[in-house]
Amino acid sequence: MESKIPQPGISLSYFHRNNSWLFIVQVPDNESLSNINIFMANLHGLVTGHLPIYAQSELYTEQNLRIIDVVTVTLVGILLILLLRSLVPILLLVGSAVIGVEVAYASLLGLRLVGYQIYYISGLVIPPIVFGIAIDYSLLFIYRYFEELRSGSREPLTKAFKTAGRGALFSGLSITLAFASFLVSPSPLLRNIGVALVLSSVSSLLPSIGFTYTALKGMSTRTLSFPRKEIPNPSDSRSRYLRFMVDLSIRRKYAVVLLMLVTSILALGVFLTHTTNINASEIVPSSSESLVGLDQLTKFFNYSLDYAVIRGNPNESYSFIYNVSAEAISRGALVYGPASLGKATFSEPTALTSRFYSHGYTLMEFYIPYPVFSDGAINFTKWLASTGLMVGGSNAQRIDIVSNTVHVYYSLTLPMTIILILVYLGVLLRSVALPIRLVLSLLFSSLVGVAVMFLVFGTVYWLSPLIVFALLFSLGIDYDMFIVLRIREEQGTEDERIRKGVEKTGLVVTAAGLVLTGAFISLTAVNMEFLREIGFAVGFSILFDTFIVRPFIVPAIMSILGKYNWWPGVRRAHNKA
């Protein structure tokens, strides 16, 4: 056979160049990423492949979490100083957030002890979410307490707890419910992310209400105001901005809604016309050992392996197998199967044909001329799958995980999130219009945020848009609930109540939005492109939602709906004009 069949093109030069050697190591399927990192650390050489890439991504993520924590505390601390200018309230807010983060990490440790492992990408969203939400809820409570103190209210703490505490509780439950939609997803990755998200929301809710209330109960107003002579005034220059925006929104409400529709169409166009990627350089730094090794690999045996299986005896589908093999070889691959060996093809069945047949299936092996996970490898594997073959291997597994996760999220998890939000808020607010309007405004903010992310970064990691949608569709509920619940408390005509509610609660919303933005912007300080994309997109979206959507878009829609905002629920008599 060797005298009649050309050599497949593999020689020692593929495994030895200058002073370097290439070794191919078979790793057990159930090997842990931590053990792979240990193996890499103790080996005097470069290790690459899909498992080393994942292992180093986990390692760098854990290292970046420390940077994220420091940057988050610093940014949030600066923002709180500018917003409150009083020491004790700032310490209370940061203390509440730190307790929330510790509760979340303790919960993660508990899950690991019982055998449940949180995927490292799932864990990276915990610090900014917990830090941001815990401070948001505590800020809502403290701002309302300051307002009651300044108005001379009797039992200001009790009244603040009943109003702001109820708002934080309802909002926290709605966020948890939205995150819980991930737990019933058929995608293992989405379920894992869902566990981390639910842990984050619950961990931030408990200390922000319990700790803040208990701490305020034992403090005098003089202590709260230190080093100032009076307690901080919640009203500042943002009040003028909010007043201007809500007045303009109500006066030009139809133009505002039209602007929203046009912007939504443009953002949707950007979302649909831009593509995502699955590049390894998104999840590990360019200087990492696995990527450097991947680059070095191209100088040696520059192939990755795909397995393809076809049902039935190869003699029955020989023509199809031959055509696929010939086309793959023309694309630069080495094909070992019933109709080919390396770059040699056989137009008729040979004695070797039956060697690739077993138990009702025929095997073909494709050594494709691109490193694992590269664009060339992924495109080749997609072509191979499009021929009708059942394709396996690292590239095919990656494609399946991505396509399945994306499909499940947009076709099941996101619609379920929307349905849960609609039902929960419909029952809570006794309204049909308010939950629908809230979902539409969240969709608007999310689309704009993802579109801007595409415009800034070009192509982004495949998981980035999903996480941005997931976070905004849940975190955005907070600010809307704060405003709506305050509007229900106010008196006067519908437009007057909208003005008062946005102006009074808008101060909390803008402060909370700035804090949450600072928490997520901290992700841009790390050396992983994937985290920078999420940090920028979520941070921008929260700012957009805080300073444009809530004080400008929402009042216009609510003003148009008028009394139908509350249908079919019945408003209290003192709220009627």
C-alpha positions as CSV (number, residue, x, y, z in Angstrom):
1,M,0.0,0.0,0.0
2,E,2.8,2.4,0.8
3,S,4.3,2.0,-2.6
4,K,1.0,2.8,-4.3
5,I,-0.4,5.5,-2.1
6,P,1.4,8.9,-1.7
7,Q,2.5,9.8,1.8
8,P,-0.1,11.9,3.6
9,G,2.4,14.8,4.1
10,I,3.3,14.3,7.8
11,S,7.0,14.2,8.6
12,L,9.2,14.8,11.6
13,S,9.5,18.5,10.7
14,Y,6.0,18.9,11.9
15,F,7.1,18.1,15.4
16,H,10.6,19.5,15.5
17,R,11.8,22.9,14.5
18,N,15.2,24.4,15.5
19,N,15.4,23.8,19.3
20,S,11.7,23.2,19.9
21,W,9.7,20.0,20.0
22,L,6.0,19.5,19.8
23,F,4.3,16.9,22.1
24,I,0.6,15.9,21.8
25,V,-0.9,15.0,25.2
26,Q,-4.2,13.2,25.5
27,V,-6.1,14.7,28.5
28,P,-8.9,12.7,30.3
29,D,-12.4,14.1,29.5
30,N,-13.2,14.7,33.2
31,E,-9.9,16.5,34.0
32,S,-10.4,19.7,36.1
33,L,-9.3,23.0,34.9
34,S,-7.3,23.6,38.1
35,N,-5.3,20.4,37.5
36,I,-4.5,21.6,34.0
37,N,-3.3,24.9,35.4
38,I,-1.0,23.0,37.8
39,F,0.3,20.9,35.0
40,M,1.1,24.0,32.9
41,A,2.8,25.7,35.9
42,N,5.1,22.8,36.4
43,L,6.0,22.2,32.8
44,H,9.0,24.0,31.2
45,G,7.3,24.7,27.9
46,L,4.2,26.2,26.3
47,V,0.9,24.3,26.7
48,T,-2.0,25.1,24.4
49,G,-5.2,23.6,23.2
50,H,-8.9,24.1,24.1
51,L,-8.6,22.9,27.7
52,P,-5.5,25.0,28.5
53,I,-7.3,28.0,27.0
54,Y,-10.3,27.4,29.3
55,A,-8.0,26.7,32.3
56,Q,-6.1,29.9,31.8
57,S,-9.3,31.9,31.3
58,E,-10.5,30.6,34.7
59,L,-7.1,31.5,36.2
60,Y,-7.0,35.1,34.8
61,T,-10.7,35.6,35.7
62,E,-9.9,34.8,39.4
63,Q,-7.0,37.2,39.3
64,N,-9.0,39.9,37.6
65,L,-11.7,39.6,40.3
66,R,-9.3,41.0,42.8
67,I,-8.6,44.0,40.5
68,I,-12.4,44.4,39.9
69,D,-13.1,44.5,43.7
70,V,-10.4,47.2,44.3
71,V,-11.5,49.3,41.4
72,T,-15.2,49.0,42.2
73,V,-14.7,50.1,45.8
74,T,-12.5,53.0,44.7
75,L,-14.9,54.2,42.0
76,V,-18.0,53.8,44.1
77,G,-16.4,55.4,47.1
78,I,-15.5,58.5,45.0
79,L,-19.1,58.7,43.7
80,L,-20.6,58.4,47.1
81,I,-18.4,61.2,48.4
82,L,-19.5,63.4,45.6
83,L,-23.2,62.5,46.1
84,L,-23.5,62.5,49.9
85,R,-20.4,64.4,51.2
86,S,-21.0,62.9,54.6
87,L,-18.8,60.1,56.2
88,V,-21.2,57.9,58.1
89,P,-23.8,57.3,55.3
90,I,-21.0,56.4,53.0
91,L,-19.6,53.9,55.5
92,L,-23.1,52.4,55.9
93,L,-23.5,52.0,52.1
94,V,-20.1,50.5,51.6
95,G,-20.6,48.2,54.7
96,S,-23.9,47.0,53.3
97,A,-22.3,46.2,50.0
98,V,-19.4,44.4,51.6
99,I,-21.7,42.3,53.7
100,G,-23.6,41.4,50.5
101,V,-20.5,40.4,48.7
102,E,-19.3,38.2,51.6
103,V,-22.8,36.5,51.8
104,A,-22.5,35.8,48.1
105,Y,-19.0,34.4,48.3
106,A,-20.0,32.3,51.3
107,S,-23.0,30.9,49.4
108,L,-20.6,30.0,46.5
109,L,-18.4,28.2,49.0
110,G,-21.4,26.3,50.3
111,L,-22.4,25.2,46.9
112,R,-18.8,24.0,46.2
113,L,-18.8,22.0,49.4
114,V,-22.0,20.1,48.3
115,G,-20.5,19.4,44.9
116,Y,-22.0,22.1,42.7
117,Q,-19.4,24.1,40.8
118,I,-20.1,27.6,39.6
119,Y,-18.7,28.2,36.1
120,Y,-15.9,30.8,36.4
121,I,-17.6,33.2,33.9
122,S,-20.8,33.0,36.0
123,G,-18.9,34.1,39.1
124,L,-17.4,37.2,37.5
125,V,-20.7,39.0,37.5
126,I,-21.3,38.6,41.2
127,P,-19.1,41.4,42.6
128,P,-20.4,44.3,40.5
129,I,-24.1,43.1,40.8
130,V,-24.0,42.7,44.5
131,F,-22.0,45.8,45.1
132,G,-24.2,47.9,42.9
133,I,-27.6,46.6,43.9
134,A,-26.9,46.5,47.7
135,I,-25.8,50.2,47.6
136,D,-28.8,51.0,45.4
137,Y,-31.3,49.6,47.9
138,S,-29.5,51.1,50.9
139,L,-29.3,54.5,49.0
140,L,-33.1,54.4,48.4
141,F,-33.6,53.8,52.1
142,I,-31.2,56.4,53.3
143,Y,-32.4,59.1,50.8
144,R,-36.0,58.5,51.9
145,Y,-34.9,58.7,55.6
146,F,-33.2,62.0,54.9
147,E,-36.3,63.3,53.2
148,E,-38.5,62.4,56.1
149,L,-36.1,64.0,58.6
150,R,-36.0,67.3,56.6
151,S,-39.8,67.3,56.3
152,G,-40.2,67.0,60.1
153,S,-42.0,63.7,59.9
154,R,-42.8,61.8,63.1
155,E,-41.1,58.5,63.2
156,P,-39.1,59.2,60.0
157,L,-37.2,55.9,60.1
158,T,-40.4,53.8,60.4
159,K,-42.0,55.7,57.5
160,A,-38.9,55.4,55.4
161,F,-38.7,51.7,56.1
162,K,-42.4,51.2,55.1
163,T,-42.1,53.1,51.8
164,A,-38.5,52.6,50.6
165,G,-38.0,49.3,52.3
166,R,-41.2,48.0,50.6
167,G,-39.9,49.4,47.3
168,A,-36.6,47.7,47.7
169,L,-38.2,44.4,48.7
170,F,-40.6,44.4,45.7
171,S,-37.9,45.4,43.3
172,G,-35.5,42.8,44.7
173,L,-38.1,40.0,44.4
174,S,-38.8,41.1,40.8
175,I,-35.0,40.9,40.0
176,T,-34.7,37.5,41.6
177,L,-37.7,36.2,39.7
178,A,-36.3,37.5,36.4
179,F,-32.9,35.8,37.2
180,A,-34.8,32.6,38.2
181,S,-35.9,32.2,34.6
182,F,-32.3,31.0,33.9
183,L,-32.7,28.1,36.3
184,V,-35.3,26.3,34.2
185,S,-33.3,26.7,31.0
186,P,-32.3,23.4,29.2
187,S,-28.8,25.0,28.6
188,P,-26.4,23.9,31.4
189,L,-24.4,27.1,30.9
190,L,-27.4,29.3,31.3
191,R,-28.6,27.4,34.4
192,N,-25.1,27.9,35.9
193,I,-25.2,31.6,35.2
194,G,-28.7,31.7,36.7
195,V,-27.5,30.3,40.0
196,A,-24.9,33.0,40.2
197,L,-27.4,35.7,39.3
198,V,-30.0,34.6,41.8
199,L,-27.3,34.4,44.5
200,S,-26.3,37.9,43.7
201,S,-29.8,39.4,43.9
202,V,-30.6,37.6,47.2
203,S,-27.2,38.4,48.7
204,S,-27.7,42.1,48.0
205,L,-31.3,42.4,49.2
206,L,-30.9,41.1,52.7
207,P,-28.1,43.3,54.1
208,S,-29.3,46.4,52.3
209,I,-32.6,46.3,54.2
210,G,-31.7,44.6,57.5
211,F,-28.3,46.0,58.1
212,T,-29.1,49.6,57.0
213,Y,-32.3,49.7,59.1
214,T,-30.5,48.4,62.2
215,A,-27.6,50.7,61.8
216,L,-29.7,53.8,61.3
217,K,-31.9,52.9,64.3
218,G,-29.0,53.4,66.6
219,M,-27.6,56.7,65.2
220,S,-28.4,60.3,65.9
221,T,-28.8,62.8,63.1
222,R,-25.7,64.5,64.3
223,T,-23.7,61.3,63.7
224,L,-25.2,60.9,60.3
225,S,-24.3,64.5,59.3
226,F,-20.6,64.3,60.4
227,P,-18.5,66.2,59.4
228,R,-21.3,68.5,58.2
229,K,-23.5,70.4,60.5
230,E,-26.7,69.0,59.0
231,I,-27.7,65.8,57.3
232,P,-27.0,65.7,53.5
233,N,-29.6,67.3,51.3
234,P,-30.8,64.7,48.7
235,S,-31.6,67.6,46.3
236,D,-28.7,69.0,44.2
237,S,-28.0,70.0,40.6
238,R,-29.6,66.8,39.4
239,S,-33.0,68.1,40.5
240,R,-32.8,70.9,37.9
241,Y,-31.9,68.4,35.2
242,L,-34.7,66.0,36.1
243,R,-37.2,68.9,36.2
244,F,-36.2,70.0,32.8
245,M,-36.3,66.5,31.3
246,V,-39.6,65.5,32.7
247,D,-41.2,68.9,31.7
248,L,-39.9,68.6,28.2
249,S,-40.9,64.9,28.0
250,I,-44.5,65.7,28.9
251,R,-44.8,68.7,26.6
252,R,-43.4,66.8,23.6
253,K,-44.6,63.4,24.6
254,Y,-45.6,62.2,21.1
255,A,-42.3,63.4,19.6
256,V,-40.4,61.6,22.4
257,V,-42.2,58.3,21.7
258,L,-41.5,58.7,18.0
259,L,-37.8,59.3,18.7
260,M,-37.8,56.2,20.9
261,L,-39.3,54.1,18.0
262,V,-36.7,55.4,15.5
263,T,-33.8,54.9,17.8
264,S,-35.1,51.3,18.5
265,I,-35.2,50.5,14.8
266,L,-31.7,51.8,14.3
267,A,-30.4,49.9,17.3
268,L,-32.1,46.7,16.2
269,G,-30.5,47.1,12.7
270,V,-27.1,47.3,14.3
271,F,-27.8,44.3,16.5
272,L,-29.0,42.2,13.5
273,T,-26.2,43.2,11.1
274,H,-23.2,42.7,13.4
275,T,-21.7,39.4,14.3
276,T,-20.2,37.9,17.4
277,N,-17.1,35.7,17.6
278,I,-15.8,32.8,19.7
279,N,-12.1,33.8,19.6
280,A,-9.9,32.5,22.4
281,S,-8.3,36.0,22.6
282,E,-11.6,37.3,24.0
283,I,-11.4,35.2,27.2
284,V,-7.6,35.2,27.8
285,P,-5.0,38.0,27.5
286,S,-3.0,38.0,24.3
287,S,0.2,37.4,26.3
288,S,-1.1,34.3,28.0
289,E,0.8,31.0,27.6
290,S,-2.1,29.2,25.8
291,L,-2.4,31.9,23.1
292,V,1.4,32.2,22.7
293,G,1.6,28.5,22.4
294,L,-1.3,28.5,19.8
295,D,0.7,30.9,17.7
296,Q,3.8,28.8,18.0
297,L,1.8,25.7,17.0
298,T,1.2,27.2,13.6
299,K,5.0,26.7,12.9
300,F,4.7,23.0,13.7
301,F,1.7,20.6,13.1
302,N,-0.7,23.4,12.2
303,Y,-3.9,21.3,12.3
304,S,-6.9,20.6,14.6
305,L,-8.9,17.5,14.5
306,D,-12.6,17.0,13.6
307,Y,-14.3,13.6,13.8
308,A,-17.2,12.9,11.4
309,V,-19.7,10.0,11.6
310,I,-22.2,8.8,9.0
311,R,-24.8,6.2,9.6
312,G,-24.6,3.0,7.7
313,N,-22.1,1.0,5.6
314,P,-19.6,3.2,3.7
315,N,-20.1,1.1,0.5
316,E,-23.8,2.3,0.4
317,S,-22.8,6.0,0.5
318,Y,-19.3,5.8,-1.0
319,S,-19.9,8.5,-3.6
320,F,-21.0,11.0,-0.9
321,I,-18.0,10.1,1.3
322,Y,-15.6,10.5,-1.7
323,N,-17.0,13.9,-2.7
324,V,-16.8,15.3,0.9
325,S,-13.3,13.9,1.3
326,A,-12.1,15.4,-2.0
327,E,-13.6,18.8,-1.2
328,A,-12.0,18.8,2.3
329,I,-8.6,17.9,0.8
330,S,-9.0,20.8,-1.7
331,R,-9.5,23.1,1.3
332,G,-6.2,22.0,2.7
333,A,-7.3,19.2,5.1
334,L,-5.9,15.7,5.6
335,V,-8.7,13.2,5.5
336,Y,-8.5,9.6,6.8
337,G,-11.6,7.5,6.0
338,P,-13.1,5.0,3.6
339,A,-12.3,7.0,0.5
340,S,-9.0,8.7,1.4
341,L,-5.8,8.6,3.3
342,G,-4.2,12.0,4.0
343,K,-4.3,13.8,0.6
344,A,-4.8,10.6,-1.4
345,T,-8.4,9.8,-2.6
346,F,-9.8,6.6,-4.0
347,S,-12.6,6.7,-6.5
348,E,-13.6,3.1,-5.8
349,P,-13.9,1.2,-2.5
350,T,-10.6,-0.5,-1.4
351,A,-9.6,-3.1,1.2
352,L,-9.4,-0.3,3.7
353,T,-12.9,0.9,3.3
354,S,-14.4,-1.5,5.8
355,R,-11.8,-0.6,8.4
356,F,-13.6,2.6,9.1
357,Y,-17.0,0.9,9.7
358,S,-18.2,-0.4,13.0
359,H,-21.6,-1.0,14.7
360,G,-23.6,0.6,12.0
361,Y,-21.5,3.8,11.7
362,T,-18.7,5.0,9.4
363,L,-15.9,7.2,10.8
364,M,-14.0,9.9,9.0
365,E,-11.1,11.9,10.5
366,F,-10.4,15.4,9.3
367,Y,-7.1,17.1,10.1
368,I,-8.0,20.7,9.2
369,P,-5.2,23.2,8.6
370,Y,-6.1,25.7,11.3
371,P,-5.5,25.8,15.1
372,V,-8.3,24.9,17.4
373,F,-11.0,27.6,17.9
374,S,-9.5,29.8,15.2
375,D,-11.8,31.4,12.7
376,G,-10.5,29.1,10.0
377,A,-11.1,26.0,12.1
378,I,-14.6,27.1,13.1
379,N,-15.6,28.0,9.5
380,F,-14.3,24.6,8.2
381,T,-16.2,22.7,10.9
382,K,-19.4,24.6,10.1
383,W,-19.0,23.6,6.5
384,L,-18.4,20.0,7.4
385,A,-21.5,20.0,9.5
386,S,-23.5,21.6,6.7
387,T,-22.8,18.5,4.5
388,G,-25.0,16.4,6.8
389,L,-22.2,14.6,8.7
390,M,-22.4,14.3,12.4
391,V,-19.3,16.2,13.5
392,G,-17.4,15.9,16.8
393,G,-14.2,17.3,18.3
394,S,-13.2,20.5,20.1
395,N,-14.3,22.8,17.3
396,A,-17.7,21.1,16.8
397,Q,-18.3,21.1,20.6
398,R,-17.6,24.8,20.8
399,I,-20.0,25.5,17.9
400,D,-22.7,23.4,19.5
401,I,-22.3,25.1,22.9
402,V,-22.5,28.6,21.4
403,S,-25.4,27.9,19.0
404,N,-27.4,26.0,21.6
405,T,-26.9,28.6,24.3
406,V,-27.7,31.5,22.0
407,H,-30.8,29.7,20.6
408,V,-32.1,28.8,24.1
409,Y,-31.6,32.2,25.5
410,Y,-33.4,34.2,22.8
411,S,-36.1,31.6,22.1
412,L,-36.9,30.5,25.7
413,T,-35.0,32.2,28.6
414,L,-35.5,35.8,27.5
415,P,-39.3,35.3,26.6
416,M,-39.7,33.5,30.0
417,T,-38.0,36.4,31.8
418,I,-40.4,38.9,30.1
419,I,-43.5,36.7,30.9
420,L,-42.4,36.4,34.6
421,I,-41.9,40.2,34.9
422,L,-45.2,40.9,33.2
423,V,-47.2,38.5,35.5
424,Y,-45.4,39.5,38.7
425,L,-45.6,43.3,38.2
426,G,-49.2,43.0,36.8
427,V,-50.3,41.3,40.1
428,L,-48.2,43.6,42.3
429,L,-49.2,46.9,40.6
430,R,-52.7,45.7,39.6
431,S,-52.1,47.1,36.1
432,V,-51.8,45.8,32.6
433,A,-50.2,48.9,31.0
434,L,-47.4,49.5,33.5
435,P,-45.7,46.1,33.2
436,I,-45.9,46.2,29.4
437,R,-44.5,49.7,29.3
438,L,-41.7,48.7,31.7
439,V,-40.7,45.7,29.5
440,L,-40.7,47.8,26.4
441,S,-38.5,50.5,28.0
442,L,-36.1,47.8,29.3
443,L,-35.9,46.3,25.8
444,F,-35.2,49.8,24.4
445,S,-32.3,50.4,26.9
446,S,-30.9,46.9,26.2
447,L,-31.0,47.2,22.4
448,V,-29.3,50.6,22.5
449,G,-26.6,49.3,24.9
450,V,-25.8,46.2,22.8
451,A,-25.8,48.4,19.6
452,V,-23.4,50.8,21.1
453,M,-21.2,47.9,22.2
454,F,-21.1,46.6,18.6
455,L,-20.3,50.1,17.3
456,V,-17.4,50.6,19.7
457,F,-15.9,47.1,19.6
458,G,-16.9,45.9,16.1
459,T,-17.3,42.2,16.7
460,V,-17.8,41.0,20.3
461,Y,-17.6,37.7,22.2
462,W,-20.7,35.6,21.6
463,L,-21.6,35.7,25.3
464,S,-21.4,39.5,25.7
465,P,-24.8,40.4,24.2
466,L,-26.5,37.7,26.3
467,I,-25.1,38.9,29.6
468,V,-25.9,42.5,28.7
469,F,-29.5,41.6,27.9
470,A,-29.8,39.4,31.0
471,L,-28.4,42.1,33.4
472,L,-30.4,45.1,32.0
473,F,-33.7,43.2,31.8
474,S,-33.4,42.5,35.5
475,L,-31.4,45.4,37.0
476,G,-33.5,48.0,35.1
477,I,-36.6,46.9,37.0
478,D,-35.1,48.6,40.1
479,Y,-35.3,52.2,38.8
480,D,-38.7,51.8,37.2
481,M,-40.2,50.4,40.4
482,F,-38.7,53.2,42.5
483,I,-40.4,55.8,40.2
484,V,-43.7,54.0,39.8
485,L,-44.2,53.3,43.5
486,R,-43.5,57.0,44.3
487,I,-45.9,58.2,41.6
488,R,-48.6,56.1,43.3
489,E,-48.0,58.0,46.5
490,E,-48.3,61.5,45.0
491,Q,-51.5,63.5,44.6
492,G,-52.8,65.7,41.7
493,T,-53.5,65.1,38.0
494,E,-51.6,62.3,36.2
495,D,-49.0,64.7,34.8
496,E,-48.5,66.4,38.2
497,R,-48.0,63.0,39.9
498,I,-45.6,61.9,37.2
499,R,-43.6,65.2,37.6
500,K,-43.4,64.8,41.4
501,G,-42.6,61.1,41.3
502,V,-39.8,61.5,38.8
503,E,-38.3,64.6,40.5
504,K,-38.3,63.1,44.0
505,T,-37.3,59.5,43.2
506,G,-35.1,60.6,40.2
507,L,-32.5,61.8,42.7
508,V,-32.2,58.3,44.1
509,V,-32.4,56.7,40.6
510,T,-29.6,58.9,39.3
511,A,-27.4,58.3,42.3
512,A,-28.0,54.5,42.2
513,G,-27.4,54.5,38.5
514,L,-24.1,56.3,38.9
515,V,-23.0,53.8,41.6
516,L,-24.1,50.8,39.5
517,T,-22.3,52.2,36.5
518,G,-19.1,52.6,38.5
519,A,-19.4,49.0,39.7
520,F,-19.6,47.7,36.1
521,I,-17.2,50.1,34.6
522,S,-14.6,48.6,36.9
523,L,-14.6,45.6,34.5
524,T,-12.9,47.7,31.9
525,A,-9.8,47.9,34.1
526,V,-8.9,44.2,33.4
527,N,-6.9,42.7,30.6
528,M,-9.6,40.5,29.1
529,E,-11.6,41.8,26.1
530,F,-14.7,39.9,27.1
531,L,-14.9,41.6,30.5
532,R,-14.2,45.0,29.0
533,E,-17.1,44.5,26.5
534,I,-19.5,43.6,29.3
535,G,-18.3,46.4,31.6
536,F,-18.6,49.1,29.0
537,A,-21.9,48.0,27.6
538,V,-23.7,47.5,30.9
539,G,-22.2,50.7,32.3
540,F,-23.2,52.8,29.3
541,S,-26.7,51.2,29.2
542,I,-27.3,51.9,32.9
543,L,-26.3,55.6,32.4
544,F,-28.5,55.8,29.3
545,D,-31.4,54.2,31.2
546,T,-30.8,56.4,34.3
547,F,-30.5,59.8,32.6
548,I,-32.5,59.4,29.4
549,V,-35.0,56.5,29.6
550,R,-36.4,57.0,33.1
551,P,-36.7,60.8,33.3
552,F,-37.4,61.4,29.5
553,I,-38.9,58.3,27.8
554,V,-41.0,56.9,30.7
555,P,-42.8,60.2,31.6
556,A,-43.9,60.7,28.0
557,I,-45.4,57.2,27.7
558,M,-47.1,57.5,31.1
559,S,-48.5,60.9,30.2
560,I,-50.0,59.5,27.0
561,L,-51.5,56.6,28.8
562,G,-52.9,58.8,31.5
563,K,-55.5,57.0,33.7
564,Y,-54.9,53.8,31.8
565,N,-51.5,53.4,33.5
566,W,-53.4,51.9,36.5
567,W,-56.1,50.0,34.7
568,P,-57.8,47.8,35.8
569,G,-56.7,48.6,39.3
570,V,-58.5,51.3,41.3
571,R,-56.5,54.3,42.5
572,R,-57.1,55.7,46.0
573,A,-59.5,58.6,46.1
574,H,-57.0,61.2,47.3
575,N,-54.9,60.5,44.1
576,K,-57.7,61.5,41.8
577,A,-57.6,65.0,40.4
